[in-house]
Amino acid sequence: MGLVDEIVPEPPGGAHADHQAAAALLAPVLQRCLAEAAKLPVNDLLERRYQKFRQMAQFFQGE
């Protein structure tokens, strides 16, 4: 459905049990995503976000 961009694994026991390990797993993902976003014009970023949230509000009936 396009709601999730990426799944970042948690450390054993969960992020709540080891904040530092969770941050270590999250940091490179955030750095990569921010670097990719920084390459795009602001208008493109805004349009992508607008379209993503518009699609989240759509509901489809099963057949």
Secondary structure, DSSP 8 states (H G I E B T S, - for coil): ----S------TT-TTT-HHHHHHHHHHHHHHHHHHHHTS-HHHHHHHHHHHHHHHT------
